[in-house]
Amino acid sequence: MSTRRMRSAPGRLWQAVGFVALWLVVAALPVHADAVDDFVQQQMQLQHVPGAAIAVIQDSGATRLRTYGRRAVDGAPVTEDTTFEIGSVSKQMIATGVLLLVRDGKVALDDRLLKHIPEIPEDWQGITIRQLLTHSSGLPRETQGLQTRAQSDMATLREAMEMPLVFRPGTNQAYSNVGYSALAEVITRASGRPWPQFMRERVFAPLGMNATRTTDDAAAAANMATGHVWSAKGYEVSGSLPGLRPSGAFVSSIADMARWERALRTDVLLPAALREQMWTPVTLADGSTRPYGFGIEIGSAGPHRRLQHGGTMLGFRAAMSQYPDSGLTIFVLMNAFGSLPEKVAEWIAAQQLPGLHPVRTAGTAQPGLLDAVVGEYAVGNNVLIVERAGGLLTVTRMLGDRGMLLAALTPAGGKDFFDAASPRATWSFEEVDGQAA
């Protein structure tokens, strides 16, 4: 028995996939003056995205807002004021609310959670506010109620109290949406008002972010995009999560996201010392660090330092990507569950930042390989479909009956390929005799 195996390097599969190369985009569309528009429109078509909004913001003061497609498949066009669910991009906003209370002297970052919520169980009593912000508290990622029903933040916490800690507080780092329910309850108790009201009055209203609201706010629906999922049946309107989750609390427009970014560059909300802590990696009990701050992932792309976060809600994806040393920030909002806005943000950044993507040179594939590798592959828990598209290979990840384009691979020579729009990884195909490893 002969089976085929596909490998990608470096890292896990999801780190090694990207988008269609720019030269393919230009070849497939009428020539436009703006390559970004060409790229985004092609990606929307390939990823089955009805509507998108993008902000490109520079330290110089230049801000470019771009909108594409429609709020729904048969709806009105997306505008700068169309609102999208932003999922976990909301975490940096909740974190800012906490830091406002730190500035007010009502909360300290190293306060024990016990000080603000005294009814917590004994094994939670070592948890600090800082650990909640940085996902180093040991609280579980989710509870059943958080995912399936509308409930108060305290109801979520009581449910989590029946679950064991993932690790002793401060000794490790693992993503926890429950932790942001705890932070929301802290905001409510320390401020003396419901946290959505506090966020509206202390954060959004002063910044003129009038389109930004909680997901359960009826007024948010006035200019709201509709979430979609693509399947073999075509576009389907997605459902919505019940209730309000602080971990993915807000809907926002691309115009408001630009206002948000500007606020985090200045002292209008927070002094520089507190803002700097937002993007400082968390230090664990053993002195090691993890690449997460307060609602912000901290890392790099090529030689460039990068602060980023993604957001996922039913029918929506969002991405924030900031290159602080280069003065560049990009937000991408999309109304399709299977979309990859973070890769669109990275491609746009690569057009402005030298060295963000390595230079790769197209080569010649081993004779007959392009046709030979067409088929279905199992890579970990993923099922991938490889098809030929002229001199390229397209790779589609199957999610049940749904397909999501991951990459368009250019031959690098021999059995190796790369995705010219996300070219750090090298993909290779090989024949394996017997059962695939």
C-alpha positions in Angstrom: 0.0 0.0 0.0 1.3 3.4 -0.9 0.0 6.5 0.8 1.0 10.2 0.5 2.1 12.4 3.3 2.5 16.2 3.2 4.8 18.0 5.6 5.1 21.7 6.3 7.9 23.3 8.2 8.5 25.0 10.6 6.0 24.4 13.3 2.4 23.3 13.4 0.3 23.2 10.3 -1.7 26.3 11.2 1.5 28.3 11.5 2.7 27.2 8.1 -0.2 28.2 5.9 -1.0 31.4 4.2 -2.7 33.0 1.2 -2.5 33.2 -2.5 0.5 35.0 -4.0 0.2 38.6 -5.1 1.2 37.7 -8.7 -1.6 35.2 -8.9 -4.1 37.8 -7.6 -3.0 40.3 -10.2 -3.3 37.7 -12.9 -6.7 36.7 -11.8 -8.3 40.1 -11.5 -8.5 43.3 -13.7 -5.4 45.5 -13.0 -6.1 48.1 -10.4 -4.1 51.0 -9.0 -4.0 49.5 -5.5 -2.5 46.0 -5.0 -4.1 45.8 -1.5 -7.6 46.1 -3.0 -6.8 43.4 -5.5 -5.4 41.1 -2.9 -8.2 41.5 -0.4 -11.0 41.1 -3.0 -9.4 37.9 -4.2 -9.0 36.6 -0.7 -12.7 37.4 0.0 -13.7 35.4 -3.0 -11.4 32.4 -2.2 -12.4 32.4 1.5 -16.1 33.0 0.9 -16.2 36.3 2.8 -19.3 38.5 2.1 -17.9 41.7 3.7 -14.7 43.1 5.2 -13.3 46.3 6.7 -9.7 47.2 7.1 -7.8 50.0 8.8 -4.1 50.7 8.1 -2.8 53.2 10.7 0.6 54.8 10.8 2.4 56.9 13.5 2.7 59.7 11.0 -1.0 60.3 11.5 -2.0 58.7 8.2 -5.0 56.4 8.5 -6.5 54.5 5.6 -9.9 52.8 6.1 -11.0 50.4 3.4 -14.3 48.6 3.1 -15.4 45.7 0.8 -18.4 43.7 0.0 -21.7 43.6 1.9 -23.0 43.4 5.4 -24.9 40.3 4.3 -24.9 38.3 1.1 -27.9 40.3 -0.2 -27.5 43.3 2.1 -26.2 46.8 2.0 -22.5 47.5 1.4 -20.1 47.5 4.3 -19.2 51.1 5.4 -16.7 52.5 7.9 -19.5 52.5 10.5 -20.7 48.9 9.9 -20.2 46.9 13.1 -18.7 43.4 13.3 -18.4 41.2 16.3 -14.7 41.4 17.3 -14.5 38.4 19.6 -11.3 38.2 21.7 -9.9 41.5 20.4 -12.3 42.7 23.1 -9.9 41.5 25.8 -7.6 44.4 25.4 -10.6 46.7 26.0 -11.6 44.8 29.2 -7.9 45.0 30.2 -8.0 48.8 29.7 -11.1 49.0 31.9 -9.2 47.3 34.7 -6.2 49.6 34.2 -8.5 52.6 34.5 -9.5 51.3 38.0 -5.8 50.8 38.7 -5.2 54.5 37.8 -8.1 55.4 40.0 -6.6 53.5 43.0 -9.5 51.1 43.3 -7.6 48.1 42.0 -4.0 47.1 42.1 -2.5 44.7 39.6 -1.1 42.4 42.3 -4.3 42.4 44.3 -5.6 39.0 45.1 -8.9 38.2 43.5 -10.1 37.4 47.0 -10.0 41.1 47.8 -12.7 41.9 45.2 -14.6 38.6 45.1 -14.4 37.2 48.7 -16.7 34.2 48.0 -14.1 32.4 45.8 -12.8 28.9 46.9 -9.6 28.3 48.7 -7.6 27.1 45.7 -8.4 30.4 43.9 -7.2 32.6 46.7 -3.7 33.0 45.3 -5.0 34.3 42.0 -4.1 38.0 41.3 -5.5 40.5 38.9 -2.3 40.5 36.9 -2.6 36.7 36.5 -6.2 37.0 35.2 -5.1 39.6 32.6 -2.2 37.4 31.4 -4.0 34.0 31.4 -1.6 32.8 34.1 -4.3 32.2 36.8 -4.8 28.5 36.2 -8.6 29.0 35.6 -10.1 26.7 33.0 -10.6 28.0 29.4 -14.3 27.6 29.3 -17.3 26.3 31.3 -20.3 24.7 29.7 -22.6 27.5 30.6 -20.2 30.1 29.1 -20.6 28.4 25.8 -24.3 27.3 25.8 -26.5 29.6 27.8 -27.0 33.2 29.0 -25.8 33.7 32.5 -24.3 36.3 34.8 -20.5 36.5 35.2 -20.9 35.2 38.8 -22.9 32.2 37.5 -19.9 31.4 35.2 -17.5 31.8 38.0 -19.6 29.5 40.3 -19.6 26.9 37.6 -15.8 27.2 37.2 -15.4 26.9 41.0 -16.6 23.3 40.6 -13.8 22.6 38.2 -10.1 21.9 39.2 -7.5 24.6 38.4 -5.4 23.7 35.3 -2.2 24.7 37.3 -1.2 26.5 40.4 -1.7 30.3 39.9 1.4 32.0 38.4 3.3 28.8 37.5 2.2 28.5 33.8 0.2 30.3 31.2 -2.9 29.0 29.3 -5.7 30.9 27.6 -8.8 31.4 29.9 -12.0 33.0 28.8 -13.3 32.3 32.4 -10.5 34.6 33.7 -12.0 37.6 31.8 -15.4 36.8 33.3 -13.7 37.3 36.7 -12.2 40.6 35.5 -15.6 41.8 34.4 -17.0 41.0 37.8 -14.0 42.9 39.4 -14.8 45.9 37.2 -18.5 45.8 38.3 -17.7 45.6 42.0 -14.8 48.0 42.1 -16.5 50.7 40.1 -19.9 50.3 41.7 -21.7 50.0 38.3 -22.3 47.2 35.8 -19.2 46.7 33.7 -20.9 47.4 30.3 -22.0 50.8 31.7 -18.5 51.4 33.1 -16.9 50.6 29.7 -19.3 52.8 27.8 -18.9 55.8 30.2 -15.2 55.6 30.9 -13.8 54.2 27.7 -16.0 54.3 24.6 -17.9 57.6 25.0 -14.7 59.7 25.8 -13.1 58.3 22.6 -16.1 58.9 20.4 -16.5 55.1 19.9 -20.2 55.4 19.5 -20.6 52.3 17.4 -18.8 50.0 19.9 -21.3 48.2 22.2 -21.7 44.9 24.0 -23.0 42.0 21.9 -26.3 41.9 23.7 -27.0 45.6 23.2 -30.1 45.9 20.9 -28.8 49.3 19.6 -25.8 47.5 18.2 -28.0 45.8 15.5 -28.8 49.0 13.7 -25.7 48.9 11.4 -24.6 45.3 12.2 -23.0 43.0 9.7 -24.5 39.5 9.5 -22.3 36.5 10.4 -21.9 33.8 7.8 -20.6 30.3 7.5 -19.7 28.7 4.1 -20.6 25.1 3.4 -21.3 22.8 0.5 -24.8 24.4 0.5 -23.3 27.9 0.0 -23.6 30.8 2.5 -25.5 30.1 5.7 -26.3 32.8 8.3 -24.6 31.8 11.5 -26.2 31.6 14.8 -25.1 33.6 17.8 -23.8 32.7 21.2 -26.3 33.1 24.0 -25.8 35.9 26.5 -22.9 38.2 26.9 -19.3 36.9 27.3 -16.7 39.4 28.7 -14.0 37.4 26.8 -15.6 38.4 23.5 -17.8 41.2 24.7 -18.0 43.8 21.9 -19.1 44.7 18.5 -17.2 47.6 16.8 -16.7 49.4 13.5 -13.5 49.9 11.6 -13.7 53.6 12.2 -14.0 53.0 16.0 -11.1 50.5 15.9 -9.0 53.3 14.4 -10.1 55.6 17.3 -9.2 52.8 19.7 -5.7 52.4 18.3 -5.1 56.2 18.5 -6.1 56.2 22.2 -3.6 53.5 23.1 -0.8 55.6 21.6 -1.6 58.6 23.8 -2.3 59.5 27.4 -6.0 60.2 26.8 -7.1 57.0 28.7 -4.0 55.7 30.5 -0.5 57.0 31.4 2.4 55.6 29.5 3.6 53.4 32.4 0.3 51.5 32.5 0.0 51.2 28.7 3.5 49.8 28.6 2.5 47.0 31.0 -0.2 45.9 28.6 2.5 44.7 26.1 5.0 43.4 28.6 5.4 39.6 28.6 4.1 37.9 31.7 6.7 36.6 34.2 5.9 33.3 35.9 6.9 32.1 39.3 10.1 30.4 38.1 11.3 33.6 36.4 10.5 32.5 32.9 8.3 34.6 30.6 5.4 33.9 28.2 4.6 36.0 25.1 1.3 37.5 26.4 0.5 40.8 28.1 -2.8 42.3 29.1 -5.2 41.1 26.3 -2.3 41.2 23.8 -0.1 38.5 22.3 3.6 39.6 22.1 5.9 38.3 19.4 7.7 39.0 16.2 7.4 38.6 12.4 10.7 38.4 10.7 12.9 41.1 12.3 9.8 43.1 13.4 8.4 43.2 16.9 4.6 42.5 16.7 1.7 42.9 19.1 -1.4 41.1 17.9 -4.6 39.4 18.8 -7.4 37.6 17.0 -11.1 37.3 17.6 -13.6 34.6 16.7 -17.3 34.6 17.2 -20.0 32.6 15.4 -19.9 34.0 11.8 -17.2 36.6 12.5 -13.3 36.8 12.6 -11.2 39.8 13.5 -7.5 40.6 13.8 -5.3 43.3 15.2 -1.7 43.4 14.2 0.7 46.2 15.4 4.4 46.7 14.6 5.3 49.3 17.3 8.9 49.8 16.2 7.7 50.7 12.7 4.6 52.7 13.7 2.2 50.5 11.8 -1.1 49.0 13.0 -3.6 47.0 10.9 -7.1 45.9 11.9 -9.1 43.5 9.7 -12.8 42.7 10.4 -14.7 40.0 8.4 -18.2 38.5 8.6 -17.3 34.8 7.8 -16.4 32.2 10.4 -13.8 30.4 8.2 -11.9 33.5 7.2 -8.3 34.2 8.1 -8.0 38.0 8.7 -4.7 37.7 10.6 -3.0 36.5 7.4 -4.5 39.4 5.4 -3.2 41.8 8.0 0.3 40.2 7.8 0.4 40.4 4.0 -0.6 44.1 4.1 2.2 44.7 6.6 4.7 42.9 4.5 4.1 45.4 1.7 5.5 48.1 3.9 8.0 46.5 6.3 11.2 45.2 4.7 12.2 41.7 5.8 8.9 40.8 7.3 8.6 38.1 4.7 11.7 36.3 3.4 12.4 36.5 -0.3 11.6 33.2 -2.0 12.3 32.2 -5.6 10.0 30.1 -7.7 11.6 26.9 -9.1 10.6 23.9 -11.1 8.7 21.0 -9.6 9.9 17.5 -10.0 8.5 16.2 -13.3 4.9 14.9 -12.9 4.7 15.9 -9.2 2.0 18.6 -9.6 -0.4 16.0 -10.9 0.8 13.1 -8.7 0.2 14.9 -5.4 -3.4 15.9 -6.1 -5.7 14.2 -3.6 -6.8 14.0 0.0 -4.4 14.1 2.9 -4.6 13.5 6.7 -2.3 15.9 8.6 -2.8 15.5 12.3 -6.6 15.9 12.9 -7.0 17.8 9.6 -8.2 16.6 6.3 -6.7 18.6 3.4 -7.7 18.6 -0.3 -4.8 19.4 -2.7 -5.8 20.4 -6.2 -3.9 21.8 -9.2 -4.4 25.3 -10.4 -2.2 25.8 -13.4 1.4 25.8 -12.1 0.3 26.1 -8.5 -1.3 23.7 -6.0 -4.2 24.9 -3.8 -4.6 23.4 -0.3 -8.1 23.4 1.3 -8.8 22.4 4.8 -12.1 20.6 5.3 -14.3 21.3 8.3 -17.0 18.8 7.9 -18.6 19.7 4.7 -17.1 23.2 4.8 -13.9 24.0 2.9 -11.4 26.8 3.8 -8.6 27.7 1.4 -5.3 27.7 3.3 -2.6 28.1 0.7 -1.7 28.4 -3.0 1.7 26.7 -3.3 4.4 27.8 -5.7 7.1 25.2 -6.6 10.5 26.0 -5.0 12.2 23.1 -6.8 12.1 19.4 -6.5 9.5 18.3 -4.0 9.4 21.6 -2.1 6.8 24.4 -2.3 6.1 27.7 -0.6 3.1 30.0 -0.3 4.3 33.3 -1.8 2.0 35.4 0.4 3.1 33.7 3.6 6.5 32.4 2.6 8.3 31.5 5.8 7.2 27.8 5.7 8.4 25.2 3.2 5.9 22.6 2.2 7.0 19.2 0.8 5.4 16.0 -0.5 6.8 12.6 -0.3 5.7 9.0 -1.0 5.6 6.7 1.9 5.4 2.9 1.5 3.0 1.3 4.0 0.8 3.1 6.5 1.4 6.8 6.7 3.1 8.0 9.9 
